[in-house]
Amino acid sequence: MKNVILGSVAAATVVLVGFGVNHLNTLGKLGGGLKSRLVCNEVFIGGRNEQDVLDTEFDNLNDLGAVLPGGTNLEHEDLLPVKVDYDKKEVTSGLGLFGQTKSVYREGYGCILLRGNFKELPPLEPVDNKAWTVASPAKHGFDETALNAALDEVFDDPLPYHRGMVFIKGGELVAERYAPGFDKNTPMLSNSMAKTVTQMMVGAAKKDDLFDLDDRPMIEEWSGENDPRRQITWRHLLQMQTGLEFQENYTDPFTDISRMFLLSHSQAQYAIDKPLAYDPGTHWAYATGTSNILQRALRLALEDNGIPYHSFARDRIFEPLGAASAVFVPDSSGEFVGGSIVYATARDWAKLGQLFLQDGVWEGERIFPEGWVEFSTTRASASHNRYGAQLWLNLPSEKLKSKKFFPILPDTAYWFSGYEGQVVLVVPSLDMVIVHLGRTNPERELVPINAALELVMSTLISGGE
C-alpha cells in the first residue's frame, strides 16, 4: 500500500509540474466525469457490482484516451478513486483534490453528470413490459445443435467483447446468450446507438407533422440573417451533413467530443455554438454533437406544440413496444444526451430494431410516418454509401473499394452502432434482427463481432434460408 501511495503522489507531482493546476483540474473533471457517470449508471441502472464495474470498464479499456507524463493512464484506479453513496444514489470521482465530480441517479432517467445548475425533471411512469414470443430454432429451420455450439465458441472468449446476443427471426426470439454477470434482465449501455433512438423520436414527431425534413429547426443561435448556419435543416442534422466544425477524436481528451460529453452543462449548446466548416449538405462527418443538437431541436418543436418533451420517448416508443428497461439519460440542462447514453436490455434493443423491420408499425399502430424507414436507410449524399439518417448502412463503400462493415450480411442490412461494439442489425432480406452488446477494442471494434457473426450466421443462413 505504501508503494501505491508513493507512486500516486509521484505521478500527481509530475503532472502538476508538467501541466499546471488548471490543466490538472480539467483532467480531473474529464476523468472523474467519465468514471462517476459510468459507474453510477452501471450500478444503479445495470444493477452491477461496483468492483466488477471498476475492474472491467477501466482497467482493461482506455475510454478517455488520457495518458499522463510517464505513461500513467488517467483512469488508473489509484489516481481516480470512486466513491459510491448507495443511500443517496450518487457517485463521486476526481484526481485527488482536482476536478471532483458527482453524478446523481434519478428514477427513470439514470445518472446525470452534474455540470452547473442541475435541472430537476418531471417524474416518468414505468413502462409495462411486453415479452417476446419465443420460438425454437427448429421452427425456423435452424440446426439448434450447431447454433448452440457456435454461441458456445463465441462466449468462450474471456475478454468482455461479448456480453449479450439476441437473434430475432420472423418476429420471434430464436436464440440468445449472455456472458457471466449479465442476463436477459440486464440493461446495458449503448453508447452511440442512442443516436438512432434520437432519430426514432424525431420520426415519431414527424408523424405528427410538426415539421418537414427540409425545414430549419428553431435554433435561435442560428437565426440571424447573416448567420450561414440558418441554412441547416432537419435533413442535414439527421444525415450528419450540417457542415458544423466538430472534432470526433477519442484519442485526445481535449477535443470537442470529450469537452462536450464530460464538461458541458448542455451538450446540445456546446455543439450549437460551433461554427460552419463546410456548406450544409456538401460534407458528411460523423459527429455526436449533431445528435445532441437534434435533441434540442426536438425539444423546441415539441414544446412549441404543447407536447411534453421528457415523456415523449416513453409515451411514443418505449410504451407501445413494451421496452420497459429503456432509460434515456439527460445532461444537467435536462435535455437527453442524444448521441450517447441509452440503457436497455438486449431483448428491448431488439424491439427497437424490429420496429424498423416492420416499417415503423407495432401491433397495428403506426409509430413512424410512412416512408420514414425508407428515408432512414437512404444513403446521405456525401457519406460514401456508409450512412443514412442516424443509421449505418452495409452497402459497399465508394471510398473503401467495396468493403462492407459486415461481409456475411446482405447489402440491404443496416444497423445502430455504439462505440466499442454495440450493434442492432436489421436484415430485411432474412427477416431478422440481431443484437450484440459488449465492449470490444475501439480500434478494431467490429472484428470480434464479425468473427461471432461468421460463426453463428453460418448456421442460421445455411439452415434457414
C-alpha positions as CSV (number, residue, x, y, z in Angstrom):
1,M,0.0,0.0,0.0
2,K,2.9,2.4,0.8
3,N,4.3,1.9,-2.6
4,V,1.0,2.5,-4.3
5,I,0.5,5.8,-2.3
6,L,4.1,6.9,-3.1
7,G,3.5,6.1,-6.8
8,S,0.3,8.0,-6.9
9,V,1.9,11.0,-5.2
10,A,4.9,10.9,-7.6
11,A,2.6,10.7,-10.6
12,A,0.5,13.6,-9.4
13,T,3.6,15.7,-8.8
14,V,4.9,15.1,-12.3
15,V,1.5,16.1,-13.7
16,L,1.4,19.2,-11.5
17,V,4.8,20.4,-12.8
18,G,4.1,19.4,-16.4
19,F,0.6,20.7,-16.8
20,G,-0.2,23.2,-14.1
21,V,-3.1,23.4,-11.7
22,N,-5.7,24.4,-14.2
23,H,-4.8,21.7,-16.6
24,L,-4.8,19.2,-13.8
25,N,-8.2,20.3,-12.7
26,T,-9.5,19.8,-16.3
27,L,-8.1,16.3,-16.4
28,G,-9.7,15.5,-13.1
29,K,-13.1,16.7,-14.4
30,L,-12.7,14.7,-17.6
31,G,-11.6,11.5,-15.9
32,G,-13.8,12.0,-12.9
33,G,-16.8,12.8,-15.1
34,L,-16.4,9.7,-17.2
35,K,-15.8,7.5,-14.2
36,S,-18.5,8.8,-11.9
37,R,-21.3,8.7,-14.6
38,L,-20.4,5.3,-16.0
39,V,-20.1,3.7,-12.5
40,C,-23.3,5.3,-11.4
41,N,-25.2,4.1,-14.4
42,E,-23.8,0.6,-14.4
43,V,-24.5,0.2,-10.7
44,F,-27.9,1.9,-10.4
45,I,-29.4,1.1,-13.9
46,G,-27.4,-2.1,-14.8
47,G,-27.5,-3.5,-11.3
48,R,-23.9,-4.5,-11.4
49,N,-21.4,-4.9,-8.6
50,E,-19.3,-1.7,-8.1
51,Q,-15.9,-3.6,-8.1
52,D,-16.8,-5.6,-11.2
53,V,-17.5,-2.3,-13.0
54,L,-14.2,-0.8,-11.9
55,D,-12.3,-4.0,-12.9
56,T,-13.9,-4.4,-16.3
57,E,-14.7,-0.9,-17.6
58,F,-11.5,0.9,-16.8
59,D,-8.5,-1.4,-16.1
60,N,-8.9,-3.2,-19.4
61,L,-10.2,-0.3,-21.5
62,N,-8.9,3.3,-22.1
63,D,-12.2,5.1,-22.8
64,L,-10.9,8.6,-22.3
65,G,-7.5,8.2,-24.0
66,A,-5.9,10.5,-21.5
67,V,-2.3,9.5,-20.5
68,L,-0.2,11.4,-18.1
69,P,3.5,12.0,-18.3
70,G,5.4,8.8,-17.8
71,G,2.7,6.8,-19.5
72,T,0.4,6.6,-16.5
73,N,-3.2,6.2,-17.6
74,L,-5.5,8.8,-16.2
75,E,-8.1,6.2,-15.5
76,H,-5.9,4.2,-13.1
77,E,-7.9,3.4,-10.0
78,D,-5.3,4.9,-7.6
79,L,-5.4,8.3,-9.5
80,L,-9.2,8.5,-9.9
81,P,-10.8,6.8,-6.9
82,V,-14.6,6.4,-6.9
83,K,-17.0,6.8,-4.0
84,V,-20.4,5.3,-4.3
85,D,-23.1,6.5,-1.9
86,Y,-25.8,3.8,-2.1
87,D,-28.3,5.7,0.1
88,K,-28.2,8.9,-2.0
89,K,-27.5,7.0,-5.2
90,E,-24.6,9.3,-6.0
91,V,-21.1,8.6,-7.3
92,T,-18.1,11.0,-7.0
93,S,-14.7,10.8,-8.6
94,G,-11.7,13.1,-9.3
95,L,-8.0,13.4,-9.5
96,G,-7.2,13.9,-5.8
97,L,-8.4,17.4,-4.9
98,F,-8.7,18.3,-8.5
99,G,-11.8,18.1,-10.7
100,Q,-14.0,16.4,-8.1
101,T,-17.2,15.4,-10.0
102,K,-20.5,14.0,-8.9
103,S,-23.2,12.0,-10.8
104,V,-26.6,11.6,-9.3
105,Y,-29.3,8.9,-10.1
106,R,-32.9,9.9,-10.8
107,E,-35.6,7.3,-11.2
108,G,-36.5,6.8,-14.9
109,Y,-33.6,9.0,-16.1
110,G,-30.4,7.3,-14.9
111,C,-27.4,9.1,-13.7
112,I,-26.8,12.8,-14.5
113,L,-23.3,14.2,-14.5
114,L,-23.6,17.5,-12.6
115,R,-22.2,20.4,-14.5
116,G,-23.6,23.8,-13.4
117,N,-27.2,24.2,-12.2
118,F,-29.0,20.9,-12.2
119,K,-32.5,20.9,-13.7
120,E,-34.9,18.7,-11.8
121,L,-37.0,16.5,-14.1
122,P,-40.7,15.6,-14.2
123,P,-41.5,12.0,-13.0
124,L,-41.9,9.3,-15.6
125,E,-44.3,6.5,-15.3
126,P,-42.8,3.0,-15.6
127,V,-43.4,1.1,-18.9
128,D,-45.3,-2.2,-19.0
129,N,-43.1,-4.9,-20.3
130,K,-44.2,-6.9,-23.3
131,A,-42.4,-10.3,-23.7
132,W,-41.1,-11.6,-27.0
133,T,-42.7,-14.7,-28.4
134,V,-40.0,-17.4,-28.0
135,A,-39.6,-20.0,-30.7
136,S,-37.3,-22.9,-31.1
137,P,-34.6,-22.6,-33.7
138,A,-36.0,-25.7,-35.4
139,K,-39.3,-23.9,-36.1
140,H,-37.4,-21.6,-38.5
141,G,-35.3,-24.4,-39.9
142,F,-32.2,-23.8,-37.9
143,D,-29.9,-26.6,-36.6
144,E,-30.2,-26.0,-32.8
145,T,-27.1,-28.1,-32.0
146,A,-24.9,-26.2,-34.5
147,L,-26.3,-22.9,-33.3
148,N,-25.6,-23.6,-29.7
149,A,-22.1,-24.8,-30.5
150,A,-21.4,-21.6,-32.4
151,L,-22.7,-19.5,-29.4
152,D,-20.6,-21.6,-27.0
153,E,-17.5,-20.7,-29.1
154,V,-18.3,-17.0,-29.2
155,F,-18.9,-16.7,-25.5
156,D,-15.9,-18.8,-24.5
157,D,-13.8,-15.6,-25.1
158,P,-12.6,-14.4,-21.6
159,L,-12.4,-10.8,-22.8
160,P,-15.5,-8.5,-22.4
161,Y,-16.2,-8.4,-26.1
162,H,-19.5,-10.3,-26.0
163,R,-21.9,-9.7,-23.1
164,G,-25.2,-10.4,-24.8
165,M,-26.5,-11.5,-28.2
166,V,-30.1,-11.9,-29.3
167,F,-31.5,-13.3,-32.6
168,I,-35.0,-12.4,-33.8
169,K,-36.5,-14.3,-36.7
170,G,-39.9,-13.6,-38.1
171,G,-40.7,-11.5,-35.1
172,E,-39.8,-14.3,-32.7
173,L,-36.9,-14.8,-30.3
174,V,-35.0,-17.8,-31.6
175,A,-31.7,-17.6,-29.7
176,E,-29.9,-15.5,-27.1
177,R,-26.7,-15.9,-25.0
178,Y,-25.1,-13.9,-22.2
179,A,-21.7,-13.6,-20.5
180,P,-21.4,-14.4,-16.8
181,G,-22.8,-11.5,-14.8
182,F,-25.3,-10.5,-17.5
183,D,-28.6,-11.9,-18.5
184,K,-31.9,-11.1,-20.3
185,N,-32.8,-8.6,-17.5
186,T,-29.6,-6.6,-17.5
187,P,-29.9,-3.1,-19.0
188,M,-26.6,-2.4,-20.9
189,L,-25.0,0.8,-22.2
190,S,-25.5,1.6,-25.9
191,N,-23.1,4.4,-26.4
192,S,-23.8,5.8,-29.9
193,M,-26.8,3.5,-30.5
194,A,-28.6,6.4,-28.7
195,K,-28.3,8.3,-31.9
196,T,-30.8,6.0,-33.6
197,V,-33.1,6.3,-30.6
198,T,-32.9,10.1,-31.1
199,Q,-33.8,9.6,-34.7
200,M,-36.8,7.4,-33.7
201,M,-38.0,10.3,-31.5
202,V,-37.7,12.6,-34.5
203,G,-39.6,10.2,-36.6
204,A,-42.4,9.9,-34.1
205,A,-42.6,13.7,-34.0
206,K,-42.6,13.9,-37.8
207,K,-45.6,11.6,-37.8
208,D,-47.5,14.5,-36.1
209,D,-46.5,16.8,-38.9
210,L,-44.5,19.1,-36.6
211,F,-42.0,19.9,-39.3
212,D,-40.8,18.9,-42.7
213,L,-37.3,17.4,-43.3
214,D,-36.2,20.5,-45.2
215,D,-37.4,23.0,-42.6
216,R,-34.9,24.8,-40.5
217,P,-35.1,23.8,-36.8
218,M,-35.9,26.5,-34.3
219,I,-32.4,27.1,-33.1
220,E,-32.3,30.7,-32.1
221,E,-28.5,30.9,-32.3
222,W,-28.6,30.2,-36.0
223,S,-31.5,32.5,-36.8
224,G,-29.6,35.7,-37.7
225,E,-30.0,36.9,-41.3
226,N,-26.2,36.8,-41.9
227,D,-25.6,33.5,-40.0
228,P,-24.8,30.8,-42.6
229,R,-25.9,28.1,-40.1
230,R,-29.5,29.2,-40.6
231,Q,-29.4,27.0,-43.8
232,I,-29.1,23.9,-41.7
233,T,-32.2,21.7,-41.9
234,W,-33.6,18.7,-40.1
235,R,-32.4,16.6,-43.0
236,H,-28.8,17.8,-42.6
237,L,-28.9,17.1,-38.9
238,L,-30.3,13.6,-39.4
239,Q,-27.8,12.7,-42.1
240,M,-24.7,14.2,-40.4
241,Q,-24.3,16.8,-43.2
242,T,-24.6,20.0,-41.2
243,G,-21.1,21.3,-42.1
244,L,-20.5,22.3,-38.5
245,E,-17.0,22.1,-37.2
246,F,-16.7,19.3,-34.6
247,Q,-13.7,17.1,-33.6
248,E,-14.9,13.5,-33.0
249,N,-11.5,12.3,-31.7
250,Y,-11.4,9.8,-28.9
251,T,-7.6,9.6,-28.5
252,D,-7.2,13.3,-27.4
253,P,-9.1,14.2,-24.2
254,F,-9.2,17.9,-25.0
255,T,-11.1,17.7,-28.3
256,D,-14.7,18.6,-28.8
257,I,-16.2,15.1,-28.1
258,S,-14.6,14.9,-24.6
259,R,-15.3,18.6,-23.7
260,M,-18.9,18.3,-24.8
261,F,-19.5,14.9,-23.2
262,L,-17.8,15.5,-19.9
263,L,-17.5,19.2,-19.2
264,S,-20.7,20.8,-20.6
265,H,-23.8,21.8,-18.8
266,S,-25.7,21.5,-22.0
267,Q,-24.2,19.1,-24.6
268,A,-26.5,20.5,-27.3
269,Q,-25.5,24.0,-26.6
270,Y,-21.8,23.1,-27.0
271,A,-22.5,21.8,-30.5
272,I,-24.9,24.5,-31.4
273,D,-22.2,27.1,-30.8
274,K,-19.7,25.6,-33.2
275,P,-19.1,27.5,-36.5
276,L,-19.6,26.1,-40.0
277,A,-16.6,24.5,-41.7
278,Y,-18.5,23.5,-44.9
279,D,-21.7,24.5,-46.6
280,P,-24.6,22.5,-45.2
281,G,-25.4,19.4,-47.3
282,T,-22.0,19.2,-49.0
283,H,-19.9,17.3,-46.5
284,W,-20.5,14.3,-44.3
285,A,-18.9,14.0,-40.9
286,Y,-19.8,11.7,-38.0
287,A,-20.4,14.0,-35.1
288,T,-22.0,13.2,-31.7
289,G,-22.7,16.9,-31.3
290,T,-25.1,16.7,-34.2
291,S,-27.3,14.1,-32.5
292,N,-27.3,16.3,-29.3
293,I,-28.5,19.3,-31.5
294,L,-31.3,17.1,-32.7
295,Q,-32.5,16.7,-29.1
296,R,-32.6,20.5,-28.7
297,A,-34.4,20.9,-32.0
298,L,-36.9,18.2,-31.0
299,R,-37.5,19.7,-27.5
300,L,-38.3,23.1,-29.0
301,A,-40.6,21.6,-31.7
302,L,-42.5,19.5,-29.1
303,E,-42.8,22.3,-26.5
304,D,-43.9,24.8,-29.2
305,N,-46.8,22.4,-29.9
306,G,-47.6,21.8,-26.2
307,I,-46.2,18.2,-26.2
308,P,-44.2,17.2,-23.1
309,Y,-40.6,16.5,-24.1
310,H,-39.3,14.3,-21.3
311,S,-42.1,11.7,-21.6
312,F,-42.1,11.7,-25.4
313,A,-39.8,8.7,-25.9
314,R,-41.6,6.8,-23.2
315,D,-45.1,7.5,-24.5
316,R,-44.5,7.2,-28.2
317,I,-41.8,4.5,-28.5
318,F,-40.9,2.6,-25.3
319,E,-44.5,2.0,-24.0
320,P,-46.0,0.8,-27.4
321,L,-43.1,-1.6,-27.8
322,G,-43.2,-2.7,-24.1
323,A,-39.5,-1.8,-23.8
324,A,-39.7,-1.5,-20.1
325,S,-35.9,-1.4,-19.4
326,A,-35.1,1.5,-21.7
327,V,-33.6,4.6,-20.0
328,F,-32.6,7.7,-21.8
329,V,-30.1,9.7,-19.7
330,P,-30.1,13.6,-19.8
331,D,-27.4,16.1,-19.1
332,S,-27.5,18.8,-16.4
333,S,-29.6,21.0,-18.6
334,G,-32.4,18.4,-18.7
335,E,-32.0,17.5,-22.4
336,F,-31.3,13.9,-23.3
337,V,-27.8,13.1,-24.3
338,G,-29.0,12.3,-27.8
339,G,-25.7,10.9,-29.1
340,S,-24.5,8.7,-26.3
341,I,-26.5,7.4,-23.3
342,V,-29.4,5.0,-23.6
343,Y,-29.6,1.8,-21.5
344,A,-31.8,-1.2,-22.3
345,T,-31.7,-5.0,-22.2
346,A,-30.6,-6.9,-25.3
347,R,-34.2,-8.0,-25.7
348,D,-35.5,-4.5,-25.7
349,W,-32.8,-3.3,-28.1
350,A,-34.1,-6.0,-30.4
351,K,-37.6,-4.5,-30.2
352,L,-36.3,-1.1,-31.4
353,G,-34.7,-2.9,-34.4
354,Q,-37.8,-4.9,-35.0
355,L,-39.8,-1.6,-35.3
356,F,-37.7,-0.6,-38.3
357,L,-38.1,-4.1,-39.8
358,Q,-41.8,-3.6,-39.5
359,D,-41.7,-0.3,-41.3
360,G,-42.5,1.7,-38.2
361,V,-45.6,-0.2,-37.2
362,W,-46.1,-2.1,-34.0
363,E,-49.2,-4.2,-33.3
364,G,-51.1,-2.3,-35.8
365,E,-50.1,1.1,-34.5
366,R,-48.0,3.4,-36.8
367,I,-45.2,4.9,-34.8
368,F,-43.1,6.3,-37.6
369,P,-44.7,8.1,-40.6
370,E,-45.0,6.2,-43.9
371,G,-41.7,6.5,-45.7
372,W,-39.6,7.1,-42.6
373,V,-37.7,3.8,-42.7
374,E,-37.0,4.3,-46.4
375,F,-35.6,7.8,-45.7
376,S,-33.6,6.4,-42.8
377,T,-31.9,3.8,-44.9
378,T,-31.2,6.0,-47.9
379,R,-27.6,7.0,-48.1
380,A,-26.6,10.5,-47.2
381,S,-25.2,12.0,-50.4
382,A,-21.7,12.7,-49.1
383,S,-21.3,9.6,-46.9
384,H,-19.6,7.3,-49.4
385,N,-22.6,4.8,-49.1
386,R,-21.9,4.4,-45.4
387,Y,-24.7,6.3,-43.6
388,G,-28.4,7.0,-43.7
389,A,-30.2,9.0,-41.1
390,Q,-28.6,8.3,-37.7
391,L,-28.2,4.7,-39.0
392,W,-25.2,3.0,-40.6
393,L,-25.6,1.1,-43.9
394,N,-24.0,-2.2,-45.0
395,L,-23.6,-1.0,-48.6
396,P,-20.2,-1.4,-50.3
397,S,-18.3,1.8,-49.8
398,E,-17.4,4.1,-52.6
399,K,-14.3,5.2,-50.7
400,L,-13.1,1.9,-49.3
401,K,-13.2,-0.1,-52.5
402,S,-16.4,-2.1,-51.9
403,K,-15.6,-3.3,-48.4
404,K,-18.7,-3.8,-46.3
405,F,-18.9,-3.4,-42.5
406,F,-20.4,-6.9,-42.2
407,P,-19.3,-9.1,-45.1
408,I,-21.5,-12.1,-44.2
409,L,-24.7,-9.9,-44.3
410,P,-26.6,-8.6,-47.3
411,D,-26.1,-5.1,-48.7
412,T,-29.6,-4.2,-47.6
413,A,-28.7,-4.7,-43.9
414,Y,-28.5,-1.6,-41.7
415,W,-27.6,-1.0,-38.1
416,F,-27.5,1.1,-34.9
417,S,-23.9,1.4,-33.9
418,G,-22.3,2.0,-30.5
419,Y,-18.6,2.7,-29.6
420,E,-16.7,-0.4,-28.7
421,G,-19.1,-2.9,-30.3
422,Q,-22.8,-2.4,-29.5
423,V,-24.9,-3.1,-32.6
424,V,-28.5,-3.7,-33.5
425,L,-28.5,-5.2,-37.0
426,V,-31.7,-5.1,-39.1
427,V,-31.6,-7.6,-42.0
428,P,-34.8,-7.3,-44.1
429,S,-34.0,-10.0,-46.6
430,L,-33.6,-12.5,-43.8
431,D,-36.5,-11.1,-41.7
432,M,-34.0,-10.9,-38.8
433,V,-32.8,-8.6,-36.1
434,I,-29.5,-9.3,-34.4
435,V,-28.3,-7.6,-31.2
436,H,-24.8,-7.6,-30.0
437,L,-23.8,-5.9,-26.7
438,G,-20.3,-5.8,-25.2
439,R,-17.1,-3.9,-25.1
440,T,-14.6,-4.5,-28.0
441,N,-11.3,-3.0,-28.9
442,P,-12.1,0.5,-30.1
443,E,-9.5,0.4,-32.8
444,R,-10.9,-2.8,-34.3
445,E,-14.4,-2.8,-32.7
446,L,-16.2,-4.8,-35.4
447,V,-13.6,-7.5,-35.7
448,P,-14.9,-9.6,-32.8
449,I,-18.5,-9.0,-33.9
450,N,-17.8,-10.1,-37.4
451,A,-16.0,-13.2,-36.1
452,A,-19.1,-14.0,-34.0
453,L,-21.4,-13.4,-36.9
454,E,-19.4,-15.7,-39.1
455,L,-19.8,-18.5,-36.6
456,V,-23.4,-18.0,-35.8
457,M,-24.8,-16.8,-39.1
458,S,-23.3,-19.7,-41.0
459,T,-25.7,-21.9,-39.0
460,L,-28.7,-19.6,-39.5
461,I,-28.3,-18.8,-43.1
462,S,-27.5,-22.3,-44.2
463,G,-30.1,-23.8,-42.0
464,G,-33.0,-21.4,-42.5
465,E,-32.8,-20.0,-46.0
